[in-house]
């Protein structure tokens, strides 16, 4: 799907430019300079990560729905995820263990796909912060396939819609320090609405309503 690959490319560039040209006080350029104006252009580059989550929710839900009745549902899904992620992930953990003196406890937590929970668990020592987004993805991979397998499409859609409603409320409660639910920027339950939006879109495109619309469009093209 070339359109989705284009969106991926835009998301990648926005994150790269955000971290390379905007993020961090050490990168703050002189006031009113050309560098400051260029830097300010990428202030919203962090949204690229959340675009990735929407795309992931859309693509993964589509894969799960299309393979739901096929044999080896679990094996095919999880073997592909392991081969795509685990080798490079383990290499990254080896590097930060050897060269950045990460604790073994932190490495184990990351291997359990809970890197975004390290702060809540009050782990000391080195933390490789960017692993939070991988932890969110992996937690989604561990839970969503079960719902996709055992729920009907309608109930799965209700679940996704409920997450879209509830997650922003929880995020506000946490950001306002009313209920301590963790960092509102990287806790899975506080940003799961991004994944759910993609999942709901995948469900809508596979609904009878969408199918009838596509059929009508095909008939019109024939005429």
C-alpha positions as CSV (number, residue, x, y, z in Angstrom):
1,X,0.0,0.0,0.0
2,X,2.1,2.9,-1.3
3,X,0.0,5.5,0.5
4,X,0.8,4.0,3.9
5,X,4.5,3.7,3.0
6,X,4.4,7.5,2.3
7,X,2.8,8.1,5.7
8,X,5.5,6.0,7.3
9,X,8.2,8.1,5.5
10,X,6.7,11.3,6.7
11,X,6.4,9.9,10.3
12,X,10.1,8.9,10.2
13,X,11.3,12.3,8.9
14,X,9.2,14.2,11.5
15,X,10.7,12.2,14.3
16,X,14.3,12.5,13.0
17,X,14.0,16.2,12.5
18,X,12.4,16.7,15.9
19,X,15.2,14.9,17.7
20,X,17.9,16.3,15.4
21,X,16.8,19.9,15.1
22,X,14.5,20.7,18.0
23,X,14.5,18.4,21.0
24,X,16.7,19.1,24.0
25,X,17.9,22.3,25.7
26,X,21.4,21.8,24.4
27,X,20.1,22.3,20.8
28,X,18.4,25.6,21.6
29,X,19.7,28.1,19.0
30,X,20.1,31.8,19.5
31,X,16.9,33.8,19.7
32,X,15.4,35.3,16.5
33,X,18.0,33.5,14.4
34,X,17.4,31.5,11.2
35,X,18.3,28.3,13.1
36,X,15.6,29.1,15.7
37,X,12.9,29.5,13.0
38,X,14.0,26.2,11.4
39,X,14.0,24.5,14.8
40,X,10.5,25.9,15.6
41,X,9.2,24.4,12.4
42,X,9.7,20.9,13.8
43,X,8.2,21.5,17.2
44,X,5.4,19.1,16.5
45,X,7.7,16.4,15.1
46,X,6.9,14.1,18.0
47,X,3.5,13.5,16.5
48,X,5.2,11.2,14.0
49,X,5.5,8.6,16.8
50,X,1.7,8.7,17.3
51,X,1.1,8.5,13.6
52,X,3.1,5.3,13.7
53,X,0.8,4.0,16.4
54,X,-2.2,4.7,14.3
55,X,-0.7,3.0,11.3
56,X,0.3,0.0,13.5
57,X,-3.2,-0.3,14.9
58,X,-4.6,-0.2,11.3
59,X,-2.1,-2.7,9.8
60,X,-2.0,-5.2,12.7
61,X,-5.7,-5.3,13.1
62,X,-6.1,-5.9,9.4
63,X,-3.6,-8.7,9.5
64,X,-5.4,-10.3,12.5
65,X,-8.9,-10.0,11.0
66,X,-7.7,-11.4,7.6
67,X,-6.0,-14.4,9.3
68,X,-8.5,-15.0,12.1
69,X,-10.0,-18.2,10.5
70,X,-6.7,-19.5,9.1
71,X,-4.7,-22.2,10.7
72,X,-1.6,-21.3,12.8
73,X,-3.1,-17.9,13.6
74,X,-0.9,-17.5,16.7
75,X,2.3,-19.0,15.3
76,X,2.3,-16.9,12.1
77,X,1.6,-13.7,13.9
78,X,4.1,-14.0,16.7
79,X,6.9,-15.6,14.7
80,X,6.8,-12.7,12.3
81,X,6.9,-10.2,15.1
82,X,9.8,-12.0,16.8
83,X,11.9,-12.2,13.6
84,X,11.3,-8.5,12.8
85,X,12.0,-7.1,16.2
86,X,13.9,-9.3,18.6
87,X,17.3,-9.7,16.9
88,X,18.0,-5.9,16.7
89,X,16.4,-5.3,20.0
90,X,18.7,-7.8,21.8
91,X,21.7,-6.2,20.0
92,X,20.6,-2.7,21.3
93,X,20.3,-4.1,24.8
94,X,23.7,-5.7,24.6
95,X,25.2,-2.3,23.5
96,X,23.6,-0.3,26.3
97,X,24.6,-2.9,28.9
98,X,28.2,-2.9,27.8
99,X,28.8,0.7,26.9
100,X,26.2,2.6,28.9
101,X,26.4,0.5,32.1
102,X,22.7,-0.3,32.2
103,X,21.7,-2.5,35.1
104,X,20.7,-6.1,34.6
105,X,17.3,-5.3,36.1
106,X,16.7,-2.6,33.4
107,X,17.7,-5.0,30.7
108,X,15.3,-7.7,32.0
109,X,12.5,-5.1,32.2
110,X,13.2,-4.1,28.6
111,X,13.2,-7.7,27.5
112,X,9.8,-8.0,29.1
113,X,8.6,-5.1,27.0
114,X,8.1,-2.8,29.9
115,X,10.7,-0.1,29.2
116,X,8.0,2.5,29.5
117,X,7.3,1.4,33.0
118,X,10.9,1.7,34.2
119,X,10.3,5.2,35.7
120,X,7.2,4.0,37.6
121,X,9.2,1.0,38.9
122,X,11.8,3.5,40.2
123,X,14.7,1.8,38.5
124,X,18.0,3.5,39.0
125,X,20.9,3.8,36.6
126,X,21.0,4.3,32.9
127,X,17.7,4.3,30.9
128,X,17.5,4.3,27.1
129,X,14.4,6.4,26.9
130,X,13.5,5.8,23.2
131,X,12.6,2.2,24.0
132,X,9.2,3.4,25.4
133,X,7.6,3.4,22.0
134,X,8.7,-0.2,21.3
135,X,7.3,-1.2,24.7
136,X,3.9,0.3,23.8
137,X,3.9,-1.5,20.4
138,X,4.8,-4.9,22.0
139,X,2.2,-4.5,24.8
140,X,-0.3,-4.0,22.0
141,X,1.0,-7.1,20.2
142,X,0.6,-9.1,23.3
143,X,-2.9,-8.2,24.1
144,X,-4.8,-7.1,20.9
145,X,-4.5,-10.5,19.0
146,X,-6.5,-12.2,21.8
147,X,-9.3,-9.7,21.5
148,X,-9.2,-9.9,17.7
149,X,-9.4,-13.7,17.9
150,X,-12.2,-14.2,20.4
151,X,-14.4,-11.1,19.9
152,X,-16.8,-10.5,17.0
153,X,-15.9,-7.6,14.7
154,X,-18.7,-5.6,16.2
155,X,-17.5,-6.1,19.8
156,X,-14.0,-5.5,18.7
157,X,-15.1,-2.2,17.2
158,X,-16.9,-1.3,20.4
159,X,-13.7,-2.1,22.4
160,X,-11.7,0.2,20.1
161,X,-14.3,3.0,20.3
162,X,-14.3,2.6,24.1
163,X,-10.5,3.0,24.2
164,X,-10.7,6.1,22.1
165,X,-13.1,7.6,24.6
166,X,-11.5,6.4,27.8
167,X,-7.8,6.9,27.1
168,X,-7.9,10.7,26.7
169,X,-9.9,11.0,29.9
170,X,-7.2,8.9,31.8
171,X,-4.5,11.0,30.1
172,X,-6.1,14.2,31.4
173,X,-6.5,12.8,34.9
174,X,-2.8,11.8,34.9
175,X,-1.6,15.1,33.4
176,X,-3.6,17.1,35.9
177,X,-2.2,15.0,38.8
178,X,-5.7,14.0,39.9
179,X,-5.0,10.2,39.5
180,X,-1.3,9.1,39.3
181,X,-1.4,6.9,36.2
182,X,2.1,7.5,35.0
183,X,3.6,9.7,32.3
184,X,0.8,10.8,29.9
185,X,3.2,10.8,27.0
186,X,4.4,7.2,27.1
187,X,2.1,5.0,29.3
188,X,0.3,2.5,27.0
189,X,-3.1,2.9,28.7
190,X,-2.8,6.7,28.3
191,X,-1.9,6.8,24.6
192,X,-3.8,3.6,23.5
193,X,-6.4,5.8,21.7
194,X,-3.9,6.2,18.8
195,X,-3.6,2.4,18.3
196,X,-7.4,2.1,18.7
197,X,-8.1,4.7,16.0
198,X,-6.1,2.7,13.5
199,X,-7.8,-0.5,14.6
200,X,-11.3,1.0,14.3
201,X,-10.4,2.3,10.8
202,X,-9.3,-1.3,9.8
203,X,-12.6,-2.6,11.1
204,X,-14.7,0.0,9.3
205,X,-13.0,-0.8,6.0
206,X,-13.9,-4.5,6.4
207,X,-17.5,-3.8,7.4
208,X,-20.5,-4.6,5.3
209,X,-21.1,-0.9,4.9
210,X,-17.7,-0.3,3.3
211,X,-18.0,-3.5,1.2
212,X,-21.4,-2.3,-0.2
213,X,-19.9,1.1,-1.0
214,X,-16.9,-0.4,-2.8
215,X,-19.3,-2.7,-4.8
216,X,-21.4,0.3,-5.8
217,X,-18.3,2.1,-6.9
218,X,-17.1,-0.9,-8.9
219,X,-20.5,-1.1,-10.7
220,X,-20.4,2.6,-11.5
221,X,-16.9,2.2,-13.0
222,X,-18.1,-0.6,-15.2
223,X,-20.9,1.6,-16.6
